[in-house]
Amino acid sequence: MSHHIKQRYLFAKTLIEKVGETALSFYLNREKLNIQHKKGEA
């Protein structure tokens, strides 16, 4: 694997991991908010 391709691969991999972490934390926070909202209604 050439150096240039390896750099692009690592960059893409890092980007995907960051996006995945952000999406996951956003989803988990939304779930927490939904639970709190339901408790408030009850």
N, C-alpha and C positions, 0 to 999 in steps of 0.2 A: 504494500500500500504506500503510495507516495505521500510525502509530508503534507502537501496541500490538501489532498483528499482526507487525510487523517484529521487535519485541523478543522475542516468543514464538518466532518462526522462528529467530532467531539463537541463542536459548537452546537450542532443540531441536537445532540443528545442532552447537553446541558439545558438548552432552551426548552426541550420537551419536558425535562424533569421539573424545571421551574414552573412552567405552565401547569403541569400536573399537580404540583404542591399547592399553587395558588387556587386552582379549581377545587381541590380537595378541602382546603381550609375554608374557602367560601361556602362550599356545600355543608360542611360541618357547622359553621356559624349559622347558616340559614336554618338548619335542623334545630339548633339551640333556640333560636328566636321563635320558631314555630311552637316549640314545647312551652316556652315562657308565655307566649300569646295564648295558648290553650289553657294554661293554668289561670291566667288573668280572667278568662271568660267564665270559668267554672265557679 
